Amino acid sequence: MDRNEIEERIQHLKMDYIRIQGDLDKLETVGGNAAGAIRELELIETEMKELRQTLDRI
């Protein structure tokens, strides 16, 4: 993966994060099971962290 691909992936993950965060807010409002959304956010955070570390090494 080159620098541009990594930056594009990070932007895509940010958009997913925002969308899932909105879904999580809705789930919490109606008392739904938010565990899946929380886990997804954690996975996105981990991937973004790894991608940023990769960018620092490039």
C-alpha distance matrix in Angstrom:
0.0 3.8 6.8 8.1 5.9 6.4 9.9 10.6 9.9 12.2 14.7 14.9 15.6 18.2 19.9 20.1 21.4 24.1 25.1 25.5 27.3 29.7 30.2 30.9 33.5 35.2 35.3 36.8 39.3 40.6 40.5 37.8 35.7 32.8 31.4 28.7 27.5 27.6 25.5 22.9 22.8 22.5 19.5 17.8 18.8 17.4 13.9 14.1 15.4 12.7 10.0 12.5 13.1 9.6 10.1 13.4 12.4 10.4
3.8 0.0 3.8 5.6 5.4 6.3 8.8 10.1 10.7 12.5 14.5 15.5 16.6 18.5 20.4 21.2 22.4 24.7 26.1 26.8 28.4 30.7 31.6 32.4 34.6 36.4 36.9 38.3 40.6 42.2 42.2 39.8 37.9 34.8 33.6 31.0 29.5 29.5 27.8 25.1 24.5 24.3 21.7 19.5 20.2 19.2 15.8 15.1 16.3 14.1 10.9 12.4 13.2 9.8 8.9 12.2 11.4 8.5
6.8 3.8 0.0 3.8 5.5 5.2 6.2 8.6 9.9 10.6 12.5 14.3 15.3 16.6 18.7 20.0 20.9 22.8 24.6 25.6 26.7 29.0 30.3 31.0 33.0 35.0 35.7 36.9 39.1 40.9 41.1 38.9 37.2 33.9 32.9 30.6 28.7 28.5 27.2 24.5 23.4 23.3 21.2 18.6 18.8 18.3 15.2 13.6 14.7 13.3 9.8 10.2 11.6 8.8 6.6 9.9 10.2 7.3
8.1 5.6 3.8 0.0 3.8 5.4 5.1 6.1 8.5 9.8 10.6 12.3 14.2 15.3 16.7 18.4 19.8 21.3 22.8 24.3 25.6 27.5 28.8 29.9 31.8 33.5 34.5 35.9 37.8 39.6 40.1 37.9 36.4 33.2 32.6 30.1 28.0 28.2 27.2 24.1 23.1 23.7 21.5 18.6 19.2 19.3 16.1 14.3 16.2 15.2 11.5 12.1 14.4 11.9 9.7 13.1 13.9 11.1
5.9 5.4 5.5 3.8 0.0 3.8 5.5 5.1 6.1 8.6 9.9 10.5 12.2 14.2 15.5 16.5 18.1 20.1 21.2 22.3 24.1 26.0 26.9 28.1 30.2 31.8 32.5 34.1 36.2 37.7 38.0 35.6 34.0 30.9 30.2 27.4 25.6 26.0 24.7 21.6 21.0 21.6 19.0 16.3 17.6 17.4 13.8 12.8 15.1 13.8 10.2 12.0 14.1 11.5 10.4 14.1 14.6 12.3
6.4 6.3 5.2 5.4 3.8 0.0 3.8 5.4 5.0 6.2 8.7 9.8 10.5 12.3 14.4 15.2 16.2 18.5 20.0 20.7 22.1 24.5 25.5 26.2 28.4 30.3 30.8 32.1 34.4 36.1 36.2 33.9 32.1 28.9 27.9 25.5 23.6 23.6 22.3 19.4 18.5 18.7 16.4 13.7 14.4 14.1 10.7 9.4 11.4 10.2 6.5 8.2 10.5 8.3 7.3 11.1 12.0 10.5
9.9 8.8 6.2 5.1 5.5 3.8 0.0 3.8 5.4 5.1 6.3 8.7 9.8 10.6 12.6 14.3 15.1 16.8 18.7 19.9 20.9 23.0 24.5 25.4 27.1 29.1 30.1 31.2 33.2 35.1 35.5 33.5 32.1 28.7 28.2 26.0 23.6 23.6 22.9 19.9 18.5 19.1 17.4 14.2 14.6 15.2 12.2 9.8 12.1 12.0 8.2 8.6 11.7 10.4 8.2 11.6 13.5 11.9
10.6 10.1 8.6 6.1 5.1 5.4 3.8 0.0 3.8 5.4 5.1 6.2 8.6 9.9 10.8 12.5 14.1 15.6 16.8 18.4 19.9 21.6 22.9 24.2 26.0 27.6 28.6 30.2 32.0 33.7 34.3 32.1 30.9 27.7 27.5 24.9 22.5 23.1 22.4 19.1 18.1 19.4 17.3 14.0 15.3 16.2 13.0 11.2 14.2 14.0 10.5 11.7 14.8 13.4 11.8 15.3 16.9 15.2
9.9 10.7 9.9 8.5 6.1 5.0 5.4 3.8 0.0 3.8 5.4 5.0 6.1 8.6 10.0 10.5 12.1 14.3 15.4 16.2 18.0 20.1 20.9 22.0 24.2 25.8 26.4 28.0 30.1 31.6 31.9 29.5 28.0 24.9 24.3 21.7 19.6 20.1 19.1 15.8 15.1 16.1 13.8 10.7 12.4 13.0 9.6 8.5 11.8 11.4 8.3 10.4 13.4 12.1 11.5 15.1 16.5 15.4
12.2 12.5 10.6 9.8 8.6 6.2 5.1 5.4 3.8 0.0 3.8 5.4 5.0 6.2 8.8 9.8 10.3 12.4 14.3 15.1 16.1 18.5 19.8 20.4 22.4 24.4 25.2 26.3 28.4 30.3 30.5 28.5 27.1 23.7 23.2 21.0 18.6 18.6 18.0 15.0 13.5 14.4 12.8 9.3 10.0 11.2 8.5 6.0 9.3 10.0 7.2 8.1 11.6 11.4 10.4 13.4 15.6 15.1
14.7 14.5 12.5 10.6 9.9 8.7 6.3 5.1 5.4 3.8 0.0 3.8 5.4 5.0 6.4 8.7 9.8 10.8 12.6 14.3 15.3 17.0 18.7 19.8 21.3 23.2 24.4 25.7 27.4 29.3 30.0 28.1 27.2 23.9 24.0 21.8 18.9 19.4 19.4 16.1 14.5 16.2 15.0 11.3 12.3 14.3 11.8 9.3 12.6 13.8 10.9 11.4 15.1 14.9 13.4 16.3 18.7 17.8
14.9 15.5 14.3 12.3 10.5 9.8 8.7 6.2 5.0 5.4 3.8 0.0 3.8 5.4 5.2 6.3 8.6 10.1 10.8 12.3 14.2 15.7 16.7 18.2 20.2 21.5 22.5 24.3 26.0 27.5 28.3 26.0 25.0 21.9 22.0 19.4 16.8 17.9 17.6 14.0 13.2 15.3 13.6 10.1 12.3 14.1 11.4 10.0 13.7 14.5 12.0 13.5 16.9 16.4 15.6 18.8 20.8 19.9
15.6 16.6 15.3 14.2 12.2 10.5 9.8 8.6 6.1 5.0 5.4 3.8 0.0 3.8 5.4 5.0 6.0 8.6 9.8 10.3 11.9 14.2 15.1 15.9 18.1 19.9 20.5 21.9 24.0 25.7 25.9 23.7 22.4 19.1 18.9 16.5 14.0 14.6 14.2 10.8 9.7 11.5 10.0 6.4 8.5 10.6 8.4 7.1 10.9 12.1 10.4 11.9 15.1 15.2 15.0 17.8 19.9 19.8
18.2 18.5 16.6 15.3 14.2 12.3 10.6 9.9 8.6 6.2 5.0 5.4 3.8 0.0 3.8 5.4 5.0 6.3 8.7 9.9 10.4 12.5 14.3 15.0 16.5 18.6 19.8 20.9 22.6 24.7 25.3 23.5 22.6 19.2 19.5 17.6 14.5 14.8 15.3 12.3 10.1 12.3 12.0 8.2 9.1 12.0 10.7 8.4 11.6 13.7 12.1 12.5 16.0 16.7 15.9 18.2 20.9 20.8
19.9 20.4 18.7 16.7 15.5 14.4 12.6 10.8 10.0 8.8 6.4 5.2 5.4 3.8 0.0 3.8 5.4 5.2 6.3 8.7 9.9 10.9 12.5 14.2 15.6 17.0 18.5 20.1 21.5 23.3 24.3 22.4 22.0 18.8 19.7 17.5 14.3 15.5 16.3 12.9 11.4 14.4 13.9 10.4 12.1 15.0 13.5 11.8 15.2 17.1 15.3 16.0 19.5 19.9 19.0 21.7 24.2 23.8
20.1 21.2 20.0 18.4 16.5 15.2 14.3 12.5 10.5 9.8 8.7 6.3 5.0 5.4 3.8 0.0 3.8 5.5 5.1 6.1 8.4 9.9 10.5 12.0 14.2 15.4 16.2 18.1 19.9 21.3 22.0 19.7 18.9 15.9 16.5 14.0 11.0 12.6 13.0 9.5 8.7 11.9 11.2 8.2 10.7 13.4 12.1 11.4 14.9 16.4 15.2 16.6 19.7 20.1 20.0 22.6 24.8 24.7
21.4 22.4 20.9 19.8 18.1 16.2 15.1 14.1 12.1 10.3 9.8 8.6 6.0 5.0 5.4 3.8 0.0 3.8 5.5 5.2 6.0 8.6 9.8 10.2 12.2 14.3 15.0 16.2 18.2 20.1 20.4 18.6 17.7 14.2 14.8 13.0 9.7 10.3 11.3 8.4 6.2 9.4 9.8 6.9 8.3 11.6 11.3 10.2 13.1 15.4 14.8 15.6 18.6 19.7 19.6 21.8 24.3 24.7
24.1 24.7 22.8 21.3 20.1 18.5 16.8 15.6 14.3 12.4 10.8 10.1 8.6 6.3 5.2 5.5 3.8 0.0 3.8 5.5 5.1 6.3 8.7 9.8 10.7 12.6 14.3 15.4 16.7 18.9 19.8 18.5 18.3 15.0 16.4 15.0 11.4 12.2 14.1 11.5 9.2 12.6 13.5 10.6 11.6 15.1 14.9 13.3 16.1 18.7 17.8 18.1 21.3 22.5 21.9 24.0 26.8 27.0
25.1 26.1 24.6 22.8 21.2 20.0 18.7 16.8 15.4 14.3 12.6 10.8 9.8 8.7 6.3 5.1 5.5 3.8 0.0 3.8 5.4 5.2 6.4 8.7 10.0 10.9 12.5 14.4 15.6 17.1 18.3 16.6 16.6 13.8 15.5 13.6 10.2 12.2 13.9 11.1 10.0 13.7 14.2 11.8 13.7 16.8 16.3 15.5 18.6 20.7 19.8 20.7 23.9 24.7 24.3 26.7 29.2 29.3
25.5 26.8 25.6 24.3 22.3 20.7 19.9 18.4 16.2 15.1 14.3 12.3 10.3 9.9 8.7 6.1 5.2 5.5 3.8 0.0 3.8 5.3 4.9 6.0 8.6 9.7 10.2 12.1 14.0 15.4 15.9 13.9 13.3 10.3 11.8 10.0 6.4 8.5 10.3 7.8 7.1 10.8 11.6 10.0 12.0 15.0 15.0 14.8 17.6 19.7 19.5 20.6 23.3 24.4 24.6 26.8 29.1 29.6
27.3 28.4 26.7 25.6 24.1 22.1 20.9 19.9 18.0 16.1 15.3 14.2 11.9 10.4 9.9 8.4 6.0 5.1 5.4 3.8 0.0 3.8 5.4 5.0 6.2 8.7 9.8 10.5 12.3 14.5 15.0 13.8 13.6 10.3 12.1 11.5 7.7 8.4 11.2 9.6 7.6 11.0 12.8 11.2 12.0 15.4 16.2 15.4 17.6 20.3 20.3 20.7 23.5 25.1 25.1 26.8 29.5 30.2
29.7 30.7 29.0 27.5 26.0 24.5 23.0 21.6 20.1 18.5 17.0 15.7 14.2 12.5 10.9 9.9 8.6 6.3 5.2 5.3 3.8 0.0 3.8 5.4 5.1 6.4 8.7 10.0 10.7 12.7 14.2 13.3 14.0 11.4 14.0 13.3 9.8 11.3 14.3 12.6 11.1 14.7 16.3 14.6 15.7 19.1 19.5 18.6 21.1 23.7 23.4 23.8 26.8 28.2 28.0 29.9 32.6 33.1
30.2 31.6 30.3 28.8 26.9 25.5 24.5 22.9 20.9 19.8 18.7 16.7 15.1 14.3 12.5 10.5 9.8 8.7 6.4 4.9 5.4 3.8 0.0 3.8 5.4 5.1 6.2 8.6 9.8 10.9 12.1 10.3 11.0 8.8 11.6 10.6 7.5 10.0 12.7 11.2 10.9 14.4 15.7 14.7 16.3 19.3 19.8 19.6 22.2 24.4 24.3 25.3 28.0 29.2 29.4 31.5 33.9 34.4
30.9 32.4 31.0 29.9 28.1 26.2 25.4 24.2 22.0 20.4 19.8 18.2 15.9 15.0 14.2 12.0 10.2 9.8 8.7 6.0 5.0 5.4 3.8 0.0 3.8 5.4 5.0 6.1 8.5 10.0 10.2 8.9 9.0 6.1 9.0 9.0 5.9 7.4 10.7 10.2 9.5 12.5 14.5 14.1 15.1 18.0 19.2 19.1 21.1 23.6 24.1 24.8 27.3 28.9 29.3 31.0 33.4 34.3
33.5 34.6 33.0 31.8 30.2 28.4 27.1 26.0 24.2 22.4 21.3 20.2 18.1 16.5 15.6 14.2 12.2 10.7 10.0 8.6 6.2 5.1 5.4 3.8 0.0 3.8 5.5 5.2 6.1 8.8 9.8 9.8 11.1 8.7 12.0 12.7 9.7 10.5 14.1 13.7 12.4 15.3 17.7 16.9 17.5 20.7 21.9 21.4 23.3 26.0 26.4 26.7 29.3 31.1 31.2 32.7 35.4 36.3
35.2 36.4 35.0 33.5 31.8 30.3 29.1 27.6 25.8 24.4 23.2 21.5 19.9 18.6 17.0 15.4 14.3 12.6 10.9 9.7 8.7 6.4 5.1 5.4 3.8 0.0 3.8 5.5 5.0 6.4 8.5 8.2 10.5 9.2 12.9 13.2 10.7 12.6 15.8 15.2 14.7 17.8 19.8 19.1 20.2 23.3 24.2 23.9 26.1 28.6 28.8 29.4 32.1 33.7 33.7 35.6 38.2 38.8
35.3 36.9 35.7 34.5 32.5 30.8 30.1 28.6 26.4 25.2 24.4 22.5 20.5 19.8 18.5 16.2 15.0 14.3 12.5 10.2 9.8 8.7 6.2 5.0 5.5 3.8 0.0 3.8 5.4 5.4 5.9 4.7 6.7 6.0 9.8 10.5 8.9 10.7 13.7 13.8 13.9 16.6 18.5 18.6 19.8 22.5 23.7 24.0 25.9 28.2 28.8 29.7 32.1 33.6 34.2 35.9 38.3 39.2
36.8 38.3 36.9 35.9 34.1 32.1 31.2 30.2 28.0 26.3 25.7 24.3 21.9 20.9 20.1 18.1 16.2 15.4 14.4 12.1 10.5 10.0 8.6 6.1 5.2 5.5 3.8 0.0 3.8 5.5 4.9 5.9 7.6 6.6 10.2 12.0 10.4 10.9 14.4 15.1 14.6 16.8 19.4 19.5 20.1 22.8 24.5 24.6 26.1 28.7 29.5 30.1 32.3 34.2 34.7 36.1 38.6 39.8
39.3 40.6 39.1 37.8 36.2 34.4 33.2 32.0 30.1 28.4 27.4 26.0 24.0 22.6 21.5 19.9 18.2 16.7 15.6 14.0 12.3 10.7 9.8 8.5 6.1 5.0 5.4 3.8 0.0 3.8 5.6 7.6 10.5 10.1 13.8 15.3 13.6 14.4 17.9 18.3 17.6 20.2 22.7 22.5 23.0 26.0 27.5 27.3 29.0 31.7 32.3 32.6 35.1 37.0 37.2 38.6 41.3 42.3
40.6 42.2 40.9 39.6 37.7 36.1 35.1 33.7 31.6 30.3 29.3 27.5 25.7 24.7 23.3 21.3 20.1 18.9 17.1 15.4 14.5 12.7 10.9 10.0 8.8 6.4 5.4 5.5 3.8 0.0 3.8 5.6 9.2 10.2 13.9 15.2 14.1 15.6 18.7 19.1 19.2 21.7 23.8 23.9 25.0 27.6 29.0 29.2 31.0 33.5 34.1 34.8 37.2 38.9 39.3 41.0 43.5 44.4
40.5 42.2 41.1 40.1 38.0 36.2 35.5 34.3 31.9 30.5 30.0 28.3 25.9 25.3 24.3 22.0 20.4 19.8 18.3 15.9 15.0 14.2 12.1 10.2 9.8 8.5 5.9 4.9 5.6 3.8 0.0 3.8 6.8 8.3 11.5 13.5 13.2 14.1 16.9 18.1 18.3 20.3 22.6 23.3 24.1 26.5 28.2 28.7 30.2 32.5 33.6 34.4 36.4 38.2 39.0 40.5 42.8 44.0
37.8 39.8 38.9 37.9 35.6 33.9 33.5 32.1 29.5 28.5 28.1 26.0 23.7 23.5 22.4 19.7 18.6 18.5 16.6 13.9 13.8 13.3 10.3 8.9 9.8 8.2 4.7 5.9 7.6 5.6 3.8 0.0 3.8 6.0 9.1 10.4 10.5 12.1 14.5 15.5 16.3 18.4 20.2 21.0 22.3 24.5 25.9 26.7 28.5 30.5 31.5 32.6 34.7 36.2 37.1 38.8 40.9 42.0
35.7 37.9 37.2 36.4 34.0 32.1 32.1 30.9 28.0 27.1 27.2 25.0 22.4 22.6 22.0 18.9 17.7 18.3 16.6 13.3 13.6 14.0 11.0 9.0 11.1 10.5 6.7 7.6 10.5 9.2 6.8 3.8 0.0 3.8 5.7 7.4 8.5 9.7 11.5 13.0 14.3 15.8 17.5 18.9 20.2 21.9 23.5 24.7 26.2 28.0 29.3 30.6 32.4 33.9 35.1 36.8 38.7 40.0
32.8 34.8 33.9 33.2 30.9 28.9 28.7 27.7 24.9 23.7 23.9 21.9 19.1 19.2 18.8 15.9 14.2 15.0 13.8 10.3 10.3 11.4 8.8 6.1 8.7 9.2 6.0 6.6 10.1 10.2 8.3 6.0 3.8 0.0 3.8 5.6 5.4 6.2 8.7 10.0 10.7 12.4 14.4 15.6 16.6 18.6 20.3 21.2 22.7 24.7 25.9 27.1 28.9 30.5 31.6 33.2 35.3 36.5
31.4 33.6 32.9 32.6 30.2 27.9 28.2 27.5 24.3 23.2 24.0 22.0 18.9 19.5 19.7 16.5 14.8 16.4 15.5 11.8 12.1 14.0 11.6 9.0 12.0 12.9 9.8 10.2 13.8 13.9 11.5 9.1 5.7 3.8 0.0 3.8 5.5 5.1 6.1 8.6 9.9 10.6 12.4 14.3 15.4 16.6 18.5 20.0 21.2 22.8 24.5 25.8 27.2 28.8 30.4 31.8 33.6 35.1
28.7 31.0 30.6 30.1 27.4 25.5 26.0 24.9 21.7 21.0 21.8 19.4 16.5 17.6 17.5 14.0 13.0 15.0 13.6 10.0 11.5 13.3 10.6 9.0 12.7 13.2 10.5 12.0 15.3 15.2 13.5 10.4 7.4 5.6 3.8 0.0 3.8 5.4 5.1 6.2 8.7 9.9 10.6 12.4 14.3 15.4 16.6 18.4 20.1 21.3 22.6 24.4 26.0 27.1 28.7 30.5 32.1 33.3
27.5 29.5 28.7 28.0 25.6 23.6 23.6 22.5 19.6 18.6 18.9 16.8 14.0 14.5 14.3 11.0 9.7 11.4 10.2 6.4 7.7 9.8 7.5 5.9 9.7 10.7 8.9 10.4 13.6 14.1 13.2 10.5 8.5 5.4 5.5 3.8 0.0 3.8 5.4 5.0 6.2 8.7 9.9 10.6 12.3 14.3 15.4 16.4 18.4 20.1 21.0 22.5 24.5 25.8 26.8 28.7 30.6 31.7
27.6 29.5 28.5 28.2 26.0 23.6 23.6 23.1 20.1 18.6 19.4 17.9 14.6 14.8 15.5 12.6 10.3 12.2 12.2 8.5 8.4 11.3 10.0 7.4 10.5 12.6 10.7 10.9 14.4 15.6 14.1 12.1 9.7 6.2 5.1 5.4 3.8 0.0 3.8 5.4 5.1 6.3 8.8 10.0 10.6 12.5 14.4 15.4 16.6 18.6 20.1 21.1 22.8 24.6 25.8 27.2 29.2 30.6
25.5 27.8 27.2 27.2 24.7 22.3 22.9 22.4 19.1 18.0 19.4 17.6 14.2 15.3 16.3 13.0 11.3 14.1 13.9 10.3 11.2 14.3 12.7 10.7 14.1 15.8 13.7 14.4 17.9 18.7 16.9 14.5 11.5 8.7 6.1 5.1 5.4 3.8 0.0 3.8 5.4 5.0 6.3 8.7 9.9 10.6 12.5 14.3 15.4 16.7 18.5 20.1 21.3 22.8 24.5 26.0 27.6 29.1
22.9 25.1 24.5 24.1 21.6 19.4 19.9 19.1 15.8 15.0 16.1 14.0 10.8 12.3 12.9 9.5 8.4 11.5 11.1 7.8 9.6 12.6 11.2 10.2 13.7 15.2 13.8 15.1 18.3 19.1 18.1 15.5 13.0 10.0 8.6 6.2 5.0 5.4 3.8 0.0 3.8 5.4 5.1 6.3 8.6 9.9 10.7 12.3 14.2 15.5 16.5 18.3 20.1 21.1 22.5 24.5 26.1 27.2
22.8 24.5 23.4 23.1 21.0 18.5 18.5 18.1 15.1 13.5 14.5 13.2 9.7 10.1 11.4 8.7 6.2 9.2 10.0 7.1 7.6 11.1 10.9 9.5 12.4 14.7 13.9 14.6 17.6 19.2 18.3 16.3 14.3 10.7 9.9 8.7 6.2 5.1 5.4 3.8 0.0 3.8 5.4 5.1 6.1 8.6 9.9 10.5 12.2 14.3 15.3 16.4 18.4 19.9 20.9 22.6 24.6 25.8
22.5 24.3 23.3 23.7 21.6 18.7 19.1 19.4 16.1 14.4 16.2 15.3 11.5 12.3 14.4 11.9 9.4 12.6 13.7 10.8 11.0 14.7 14.4 12.5 15.3 17.8 16.6 16.8 20.2 21.7 20.3 18.4 15.8 12.4 10.6 9.9 8.7 6.3 5.0 5.4 3.8 0.0 3.8 5.4 5.1 6.2 8.7 9.9 10.6 12.5 14.3 15.4 16.7 18.5 20.0 21.3 23.1 24.7
19.5 21.7 21.2 21.5 19.0 16.4 17.4 17.3 13.8 12.8 15.0 13.6 10.0 12.0 13.9 11.2 9.8 13.5 14.2 11.6 12.8 16.3 15.7 14.5 17.7 19.8 18.5 19.4 22.7 23.8 22.6 20.2 17.5 14.4 12.4 10.6 9.9 8.8 6.3 5.1 5.4 3.8 0.0 3.8 5.4 5.1 6.2 8.6 9.9 10.7 12.3 14.3 15.5 16.6 18.4 20.1 21.5 22.9
17.8 19.5 18.6 18.6 16.3 13.7 14.2 14.0 10.7 9.3 11.3 10.1 6.4 8.2 10.4 8.2 6.9 10.6 11.8 10.0 11.2 14.6 14.7 14.1 16.9 19.1 18.6 19.5 22.5 23.9 23.3 21.0 18.9 15.6 14.3 12.4 10.6 10.0 8.7 6.3 5.1 5.4 3.8 0.0 3.8 5.4 5.1 6.1 8.5 9.9 10.4 12.1 14.2 15.2 16.3 18.3 20.1 21.1
18.8 20.2 18.8 19.2 17.6 14.4 14.6 15.3 12.4 10.0 12.3 12.3 8.5 9.1 12.1 10.7 8.3 11.6 13.7 12.0 12.0 15.7 16.3 15.1 17.5 20.2 19.8 20.1 23.0 25.0 24.1 22.3 20.2 16.6 15.4 14.3 12.3 10.6 9.9 8.6 6.1 5.1 5.4 3.8 0.0 3.8 5.5 5.2 6.1 8.7 9.9 10.5 12.3 14.3 15.3 16.6 18.7 20.2
17.4 19.2 18.3 19.3 17.4 14.1 15.2 16.2 13.0 11.2 14.3 14.1 10.6 12.0 15.0 13.4 11.6 15.1 16.8 15.0 15.4 19.1 19.3 18.0 20.7 23.3 22.5 22.8 26.0 27.6 26.5 24.5 21.9 18.6 16.6 15.4 14.3 12.5 10.6 9.9 8.6 6.2 5.1 5.4 3.8 0.0 3.8 5.5 5.1 6.3 8.7 10.0 10.7 12.5 14.4 15.5 17.0 18.8
13.9 15.8 15.2 16.1 13.8 10.7 12.2 13.0 9.6 8.5 11.8 11.4 8.4 10.7 13.5 12.1 11.3 14.9 16.3 15.0 16.2 19.5 19.8 19.2 21.9 24.2 23.7 24.5 27.5 29.0 28.2 25.9 23.5 20.3 18.5 16.6 15.4 14.4 12.5 10.7 9.9 8.7 6.2 5.1 5.5 3.8 0.0 3.8 5.4 5.1 6.1 8.6 9.9 10.5 12.3 14.3 15.5 16.7
14.1 15.1 13.6 14.3 12.8 9.4 9.8 11.2 8.5 6.0 9.3 10.0 7.1 8.4 11.8 11.4 10.2 13.3 15.5 14.8 15.4 18.6 19.6 19.1 21.4 23.9 24.0 24.6 27.3 29.2 28.7 26.7 24.7 21.2 20.0 18.4 16.4 15.4 14.3 12.3 10.5 9.9 8.6 6.1 5.2 5.5 3.8 0.0 3.8 5.4 5.1 6.1 8.6 9.7 10.4 12.3 14.4 15.4
15.4 16.3 14.7 16.2 15.1 11.4 12.1 14.2 11.8 9.3 12.6 13.7 10.9 11.6 15.2 14.9 13.1 16.1 18.6 17.6 17.6 21.1 22.2 21.1 23.3 26.1 25.9 26.1 29.0 31.0 30.2 28.5 26.2 22.7 21.2 20.1 18.4 16.6 15.4 14.2 12.2 10.6 9.9 8.5 6.1 5.1 5.4 3.8 0.0 3.8 5.5 5.2 6.2 8.7 9.9 10.7 12.7 14.6
12.7 14.1 13.3 15.2 13.8 10.2 12.0 14.0 11.4 10.0 13.8 14.5 12.1 13.7 17.1 16.4 15.4 18.7 20.7 19.7 20.3 23.7 24.4 23.6 26.0 28.6 28.2 28.7 31.7 33.5 32.5 30.5 28.0 24.7 22.8 21.3 20.1 18.6 16.7 15.5 14.3 12.5 10.7 9.9 8.7 6.3 5.1 5.4 3.8 0.0 3.8 5.5 5.1 6.2 8.7 9.9 10.9 12.7
10.0 10.9 9.8 11.5 10.2 6.5 8.2 10.5 8.3 7.2 10.9 12.0 10.4 12.1 15.3 15.2 14.8 17.8 19.8 19.5 20.3 23.4 24.3 24.1 26.4 28.8 28.8 29.5 32.3 34.1 33.6 31.5 29.3 25.9 24.5 22.6 21.0 20.1 18.5 16.5 15.3 14.3 12.3 10.4 9.9 8.7 6.1 5.1 5.5 3.8 0.0 3.8 5.4 5.0 6.2 8.7 10.0 10.7
12.5 12.4 10.2 12.1 12.0 8.2 8.6 11.7 10.4 8.1 11.4 13.5 11.9 12.5 16.0 16.6 15.6 18.1 20.7 20.6 20.7 23.8 25.3 24.8 26.7 29.4 29.7 30.1 32.6 34.8 34.4 32.6 30.6 27.1 25.8 24.4 22.5 21.1 20.1 18.3 16.4 15.4 14.3 12.1 10.5 10.0 8.6 6.1 5.2 5.5 3.8 0.0 3.8 5.3 4.9 6.3 8.8 10.0
13.1 13.2 11.6 14.4 14.1 10.5 11.7 14.8 13.4 11.6 15.1 16.9 15.1 16.0 19.5 19.7 18.6 21.3 23.9 23.3 23.5 26.8 28.0 27.3 29.3 32.1 32.1 32.3 35.1 37.2 36.4 34.7 32.4 28.9 27.2 26.0 24.5 22.8 21.3 20.1 18.4 16.7 15.5 14.2 12.3 10.7 9.9 8.6 6.2 5.1 5.4 3.8 0.0 3.8 5.4 5.1 6.5 9.0
9.6 9.8 8.8 11.9 11.5 8.3 10.4 13.4 12.1 11.4 14.9 16.4 15.2 16.7 19.9 20.1 19.7 22.5 24.7 24.4 25.1 28.2 29.2 28.9 31.1 33.7 33.6 34.2 37.0 38.9 38.2 36.2 33.9 30.5 28.8 27.1 25.8 24.6 22.8 21.1 19.9 18.5 16.6 15.2 14.3 12.5 10.5 9.7 8.7 6.2 5.0 5.3 3.8 0.0 3.8 5.4 5.2 6.5
10.1 8.9 6.6 9.7 10.4 7.3 8.2 11.8 11.5 10.4 13.4 15.6 15.0 15.9 19.0 20.0 19.6 21.9 24.3 24.6 25.1 28.0 29.4 29.3 31.2 33.7 34.2 34.7 37.2 39.3 39.0 37.1 35.1 31.6 30.4 28.7 26.8 25.8 24.5 22.5 20.9 20.0 18.4 16.3 15.3 14.4 12.3 10.4 9.9 8.7 6.2 4.9 5.4 3.8 0.0 3.8 5.4 5.2
13.4 12.2 9.9 13.1 14.1 11.1 11.6 15.3 15.1 13.4 16.3 18.8 17.8 18.2 21.7 22.6 21.8 24.0 26.7 26.8 26.8 29.9 31.5 31.0 32.7 35.6 35.9 36.1 38.6 41.0 40.5 38.8 36.8 33.2 31.8 30.5 28.7 27.2 26.0 24.5 22.6 21.3 20.1 18.3 16.6 15.5 14.3 12.3 10.7 9.9 8.7 6.3 5.1 5.4 3.8 0.0 3.8 5.6
12.4 11.4 10.2 13.9 14.6 12.0 13.5 16.9 16.5 15.6 18.7 20.8 19.9 20.9 24.2 24.8 24.3 26.8 29.2 29.1 29.5 32.6 33.9 33.4 35.4 38.2 38.3 38.6 41.3 43.5 42.8 40.9 38.7 35.3 33.6 32.1 30.6 29.2 27.6 26.1 24.6 23.1 21.5 20.1 18.7 17.0 15.5 14.4 12.7 10.9 10.0 8.8 6.5 5.2 5.4 3.8 0.0 3.8
10.4 8.5 7.3 11.1 12.3 10.5 11.9 15.2 15.4 15.1 17.8 19.9 19.8 20.8 23.8 24.7 24.7 27.0 29.3 29.6 30.2 33.1 34.4 34.3 36.3 38.8 39.2 39.8 42.3 44.4 44.0 42.0 40.0 36.5 35.1 33.3 31.7 30.6 29.1 27.2 25.8 24.7 22.9 21.1 20.2 18.8 16.7 15.4 14.6 12.7 10.7 10.0 9.0 6.5 5.2 5.6 3.8 0.0
